[in-house]
Amino acid sequence: MSTKYMGTSAFSHRSQEYIDSAKGNNWIARAKKLLEDSYGKESDYYKDFNDTQRIARFSSMPR
């Protein structure tokens, strides 16, 4: 199942690609759990994933 869908922007009234956040969050949680199980919470892979996730969340916040 895709986490993306097409919709119309309320501001520009153009077709725009959106991400289904519930499905996206589910895949993020699965990837995080896989990294934790495979490498442990103290691994660079796990820490980098969390850092990237925080940066992505911060950059998508409305300003």
Long-range contacts (C-beta under 8 A, 24 or more apart in sequence): 3-27, 28-53
